[in-house]
C-alpha cells in the first residue's frame, strides 16, 4: 500500500515559460509525502521537454500525455492516476508555498466532516493587478469558514480552484469533474456542498495565483457571465430548495436570472428594484415592487418557502440589499441569498 499523503494534479498546455517554476514549487513542499501528476494536454511549445527533464530529475513527477482534449478530461485523467487519498490542485502558471500541502493535510485530518479545503491567495500579474482582480482577491481571502463560503457561494467562486485539496473518494463518488459548458470548479464545488459535505480554507497566504490575459477564465466562454449565471441558476434550488423566488434586481442581471431559474422549474413571484421608473410596472408579467413594499410580504413568503435572491452586479448594491433584508428580520442563507 502506498504511504503517499497527497497526489498533486497539474494539467498543462503550452506553459513552457512557467511550468518549471510551478513544478519546483510543488516539489519544494515541506514534510508532505507527495506525487506530482502532470497531465500534458497536447502541448506544442516545448512544455513536454521541460516536463521530461523534471521527471528525470525527481521520481515524484509523473507525466501523462494526451491529445488536446481540454481542462476537464485532463483533470479527470490526473484523478484516475492519483494514488493518494487526498488530491491537491495546481496550475502550471502558479506558485505553491512550501507549507501549503502540509497545512491543508492537517486541516482535513482535524476536520473529518470537511471534504474540500483551499487557502488564501496572493494574486500577482506582470505590470500589476487591475482593480477588479485586486478587489476579488480581497473578497475571496475574507471567506474562510464553511459558513462564510456558503453565504457567498452564489456570488463568485469562493475558493480559488488551483488552491483546492479534497478527499479523493468524495470526488470520485460524485463523478469527478464534469464538462457542462460552465465553470468546472463551481460545478464540482456545488455538487460537494449539495451532497452535504463541509468545505473550508486555511487562513494563510499559501498560493501565488497568477493573472494574465490568456488565462482560461479570460478567454474561454465557459467562464463568461452567461455561463456563470447558468451554473448558479442550475444549483440554487438544489442547494437551497424553494417553492418560488423573488428576485431583487430588475436590471439585466436580475432579468437574466429570472429567465435561467425558470428553465430549472423555479417561478418568480416578483421583481424588486430601487429605480422609480420601474416600480409599479412589470416584466414578462412579473410585477416590479419597491424595497419598502417587502416588509408586509416577507412573513408570508417565509411560510411559503419563497426565497429572495439578490441578483445585482454591484458590490455596493449587494450590501444595501443585505442591510435592508436583515433589518426586516430575514436570515441570509435561509430567507435570502446573493446570487450575483
Long-range contacts (C-beta under 8 A, 24 or more apart in sequence): 2-83, 2-84, 3-33, 4-33, 4-34, 4-35, 4-83, 4-84, 5-32, 5-33, 5-34, 5-84, 5-85, 5-86, 5-101, 5-105, 6-32, 6-33, 6-34, 6-35, 6-84, 6-86, 6-87, 6-88, 6-101, 6-105, 6-165, 7-34, 7-35, 7-36, 7-37, 7-78, 7-81, 7-82, 7-83, 7-84, 7-86, 7-87, 7-88, 7-168, 8-34, 8-35, 8-36, 8-37, 8-87, 8-88, 8-89, 8-90, 8-101, 9-37, 9-39, 9-75, 9-78, 9-79, 9-82, 9-87, 9-88, 9-89, 9-90, 10-36, 10-37, 10-38, 10-39, 10-78, 10-89, 10-90, 10-91, 10-92, 11-39, 11-41, 11-71, 11-74, 11-75, 11-78, 11-91, 11-92, 12-38, 12-39, 12-40, 12-41, 12-43, 12-47, 12-51, 12-92, 13-40, 13-41, 13-42, 13-43, 13-47, 13-68, 13-74, 13-92, 14-43, 14-44, 14-45, 14-47, 15-43, 15-45, 15-47, 15-92, 15-93, 16-43, 16-45, 16-46, 16-47, 16-50, 18-92, 18-93, 18-210, 19-47, 19-50, 19-51, 19-92, 19-93, 20-50, 20-54, 21-95, 22-90, 22-91, 22-92, 22-93, 22-94, 22-95, 22-96, 23-51, 23-54, 23-61, 24-54, 25-94, 25-95, 25-96, 25-97, 25-98, 26-90, 26-96, 27-58, 27-60, 27-61, 28-96, 28-98, 29-96, 29-98, 29-99, 29-100, 29-101, 29-102, 30-98, 30-99, 30-102, 31-102, 32-101, 32-102, 32-105, 34-60, 34-84, 34-88, 34-101, 35-60, 35-62, 35-82, 35-83, 35-84, 36-60, 36-61, 36-62, 36-90, 37-62, 37-64, 37-78, 37-81, 37-82, 38-62, 38-63, 38-64, 39-64, 39-66, 39-74, 39-75, 39-77, 39-78, 40-64, 40-65, 40-66, 41-66, 41-68, 41-69, 41-70, 41-71, 41-73, 41-74, 42-66, 42-67, 42-68, 42-69, 47-92, 70-179, 71-184, 71-216, 72-177, 72-178, 72-179, 72-184, 73-179, 75-176, 75-177, 75-184, 76-176, 76-177, 79-168, 79-171, 79-172, 79-176, 79-177, 82-168, 84-168, 85-167, 85-168, 85-169, 86-165, 86-166, 86-167, 86-168, 87-165, 87-166, 87-168, 87-171, 88-164, 88-165, 89-161, 89-162, 89-163, 89-164, 89-165, 90-162, 91-162, 91-210, 93-210, 93-212, 93-215, 94-162, 94-207, 94-208, 94-209, 94-210, 95-207, 95-208, 95-210, 96-206, 96-207, 96-208, 97-204, 97-205, 97-206, 97-207, 97-208, 99-204, 99-206, 100-163, 100-202, 100-206, 100-207, 101-165, 103-202, 103-204, 103-206, 104-165, 104-202, 104-206, 105-165, 107-200, 107-202, 108-165, 108-167, 111-198, 111-200, 113-197, 113-198, 114-146, 114-197, 114-198, 114-199, 114-200, 115-166, 115-167, 115-170, 115-192, 115-197, 115-198, 115-199, 116-159, 116-164, 116-165, 116-166, 116-167, 116-170, 116-189, 116-192, 116-197, 116-199, 116-200, 117-164, 117-165, 117-166, 117-199, 117-200, 117-201, 117-202, 118-159, 118-160, 118-163, 118-164, 118-165, 118-199, 118-200, 118-201, 118-202, 119-163, 119-201, 119-202, 119-204, 119-205, 119-206, 119-207, 120-144, 120-201, 120-202, 120-203, 120-204, 120-205, 120-206, 120-207, 121-160, 121-163, 121-205, 121-207, 121-208, 121-209, 122-205, 122-207, 122-208, 122-209, 123-208, 123-209, 123-210, 123-211, 124-208, 124-209, 124-210, 124-211, 125-210, 125-211, 125-212, 126-212, 129-211, 130-211, 133-211, 135-315, 137-209, 139-315, 141-205, 143-201, 144-200, 144-201, 144-203, 145-200, 145-201, 146-198, 146-199, 146-200, 147-333, 149-199, 149-200, 149-201, 150-193, 150-333, 151-332, 151-333, 151-338, 152-338, 153-189, 153-190, 153-193, 153-239, 154-232, 154-235, 154-236, 154-239, 154-337, 154-338, 154-339, 154-340, 155-318, 155-338, 155-339, 155-340, 156-228, 157-183, 157-185, 157-186, 157-189, 158-189, 159-189, 159-199, 159-201, 160-207, 160-209, 161-185, 162-207, 162-209, 163-201, 163-206, 163-207, 163-209, 166-192, 170-195, 170-197, 180-231, 181-222, 181-227, 181-230, 182-222, 182-227, 182-228, 182-230, 182-231, 182-234, 183-217, 183-222, 183-223, 183-227, 183-228, 183-231, 184-222, 186-228, 186-231, 186-232, 187-231, 190-231, 190-235, 190-238, 190-239, 193-239, 194-235, 194-238, 194-239, 226-256, 229-253, 229-256, 229-257, 229-260, 229-340, 230-260, 232-257, 232-260, 232-339, 232-340, 233-257, 233-260, 233-261, 233-263, 233-264, 233-339, 234-260, 234-264, 236-261, 236-264, 236-266, 236-309, 236-337, 236-339, 237-261, 237-264, 237-265, 237-266, 240-307, 240-333, 240-334, 240-337, 241-305, 242-266, 242-305, 242-306, 242-307, 243-304, 243-305, 243-306, 244-268, 244-269, 244-304, 244-305, 244-306, 245-269, 245-306, 245-307, 245-308, 245-309, 246-270, 246-271, 246-272, 246-294, 246-301, 246-306, 246-307, 246-308, 246-309, 247-271, 247-272, 247-308, 247-309, 247-311, 248-272, 248-273, 248-291, 248-308, 248-309, 248-310, 248-311, 248-312, 248-321, 248-336, 249-273, 249-310, 249-311, 249-312, 249-317, 249-340, 250-275, 250-278, 250-283, 250-288, 251-312, 251-313, 252-313, 253-311, 253-312, 253-313, 253-340, 254-311, 254-312, 255-283, 256-311, 257-309, 257-311, 257-339, 257-340, 258-283, 258-284, 258-286, 258-311, 261-309, 269-301, 269-306, 272-308, 291-324, 294-324, 294-325, 294-328, 295-328, 298-325, 298-328, 298-329, 298-330, 298-335, 301-335, 302-330, 302-335, 307-335, 307-336, 307-337, 308-335, 308-336, 308-337, 309-336, 309-337, 309-338, 309-339, 310-336, 310-337, 310-338, 310-339, 310-340, 311-339, 311-340, 312-340, 313-340
